[in-house]
Amino acid sequence: MAVASSLVERLPMTAGLAYLAVGVALGPHAARLIDVDLQADARLIEHITEIALLFSLFSAGLKLRVALGESRWKAPLRLATAGVAVSVILIAGAAVLVLGVPWPVAVVIAAILSPTDPVLASEVQVTHPDDRDRVRLTLTGEAGLNDGTAFPFLFLGLAMLGAHDVGAFGWRWLLVDVVWASAAGVAVGWFLGWSVGRFVVYLRQQHQQAHGVDDFVALGLIAASYGLALAVNGYGFLAVFAAGLSMRQLDTDARAQAAGPLRGQKTRADARQDPASAHHLARQVLSFNLQMERIGEVVVVILLGALLSRGLFSLEAVLFALAIFFLIRPLTVLISVAGVRLSPAETALIGWFGVRGAGSVFYLAYAIAHGLDPSVASIVANAVLPAVALSVVIHGISVTPFMKAYERRRGARESLRAAAR
């Protein structure tokens, strides 16, 4: 990681490409130093990708210093709800047409490939909590939410294959898998993020305690949010994202209260420097979490490389993946964000960076470990793994030039506005 990061910064590529090459080189089809089989090791792969996603989702929530009522939430919320539904329909249709699979299998494939990735898409997410760019905010919020909102569609696909119970006329799927699990996950995560953050700040400000334990706060809050959400049949991924968002919201509220030099209160600058403040807590927890997220990225992408083989990349699988990147993702974004205040360039960039990665590998392993028939699992893996690998390559190569061009255009527009004033 240390060597690759400094080298990759000078090249039009992401570190994920280097990790993928290492995984292929070390995998069972090359050096055979990593012996991994998707079906035999499904439970292990599920847990590895699960842990990486938890750190990444928590980081995504901590990065977003956006008040809940702001209009900037419209695009990510639409993409994570209606956008996932549209994406599942379109990807399933493409799987039937291009891969020739039956509809139940196509729905499972579509659900697995519908979420965008918070692990591999860090280059297009917000760079710091004060980043107000609409493209980065939208992609960060979408990736933080849709790893949870895609779960109901995976359960629907598994139900169509007889591996999940949806109840008579689908009542259980609608009430439990869609409504309850989503609401419970968000509620648990938000409550724990808010209460733990408030309690730690209280201990620091009133009793000068709990200093220097930011890494334990991060680990404990992630584990508690995820575990409690699962205990009440909620979506743990939504809980962890909501926990990070809630902790950052404490900082947002504190900054709003310290917006000016009020009598008897600290200024905003003082509040930012106070080691007992909510801002300092969120900043330190995010710093630790980003390091864990990078380690997770290395492990997941090397694992993905080890799972690849030359036979996976059939003509049909490649065409299917390209259809997702060049047709389905842009069309999904156009439909989902219609009416939202985004420029054509912003919409196009959001439409392009629908990165697939750890989330899809997790869903694939989860489906296999939870009752997917081995023969069906092989068909699904042959569609999913090439799409994820090609996403790492294609989006990894394009992210640096595309984002640099976007930043230049945005800088030029801001300079013109400043000159006009």
Stockholm file with secondary structure:
# STOCKHOLM 1.0

chainA/1-421         MAVASSLVERLPMTAGLAYLAVGVALGPHAARLIDVDLQADARLIEHITEIALLFSLFSAGLKLRVALGESRWKAPLRLATAGVAVSVILIAGAAVLVLGVPWPVAVVIAAILSPTDPVLASEVQVTHPDDRDRVRLTLTGEAGLNDGTAFPFLFLGLAMLGAHDVGAFGWRWLLVDVVWASAAGVAVGWFLGWSVGRFVVYLRQQHQQAHGVDDFVALGLIAASYGLALAVNGYGFLAVFAAGLSMRQLDTDARAQAAGPLRGQKTRADARQDPASAHHLARQVLSFNLQMERIGEVVVVILLGALLSRGLFSLEAVLFALAIFFLIRPLTVLISVAGVRLSPAETALIGWFGVRGAGSVFYLAYAIAHGLDPSVASIVANAVLPAVALSVVIHGISVTPFMKAYERRRGARESLRAAAR
#=GR chainA/1-421 SS CHHHHHHHTTTTSCHHHHHHHHHHHHSTTTTCCSCCCTTTTHHHHHHHHHHHHHHHHHHHHHHCCCCTTSGGGHHHHHHHTHHHHHHHHHHHHHIIIIICCCHHHHHHHHHHHSSCCTTTTGGGSCSSTTCCCHHHHHHHHHHHHHHHHTHHHHHHHHHHTTSSCCCGGGHHIIIIIIIIHHHHHHHHHHHHHHHHHHHHHHHHHHHSCSTTCHHHHHHHHHHHHHHHHHHTTCCHHHHHHHHHHHHHHHHHHHHHHTSSCCTTSCCHHHHHHCTTSHHHHHHHHHHHHHHHHHHHHHHHHHHHHHHCCGGGCCHHHHHHHHHIIIIIHHHHHHHHTTTSSCCHHHHHHHHHCCCCCHHHHHHHHHHHHTTCCHHHHHHHHHHHHHHHHHHHHHHHHHHHHHHHHHHHHHHHHHHHHHHHC
#=GC SS_cons         CHHHHHHHTTTTSCHHHHHHHHHHHHSTTTTCCSCCCTTTTHHHHHHHHHHHHHHHHHHHHHHCCCCTTSGGGHHHHHHHTHHHHHHHHHHHHHIIIIICCCHHHHHHHHHHHSSCCTTTTGGGSCSSTTCCCHHHHHHHHHHHHHHHHTHHHHHHHHHHTTSSCCCGGGHHIIIIIIIIHHHHHHHHHHHHHHHHHHHHHHHHHHHSCSTTCHHHHHHHHHHHHHHHHHHTTCCHHHHHHHHHHHHHHHHHHHHHHTSSCCTTSCCHHHHHHCTTSHHHHHHHHHHHHHHHHHHHHHHHHHHHHHHCCGGGCCHHHHHHHHHIIIIIHHHHHHHHTTTSSCCHHHHHHHHHCCCCCHHHHHHHHHHHHTTCCHHHHHHHHHHHHHHHHHHHHHHHHHHHHHHHHHHHHHHHHHHHHHHHC
//
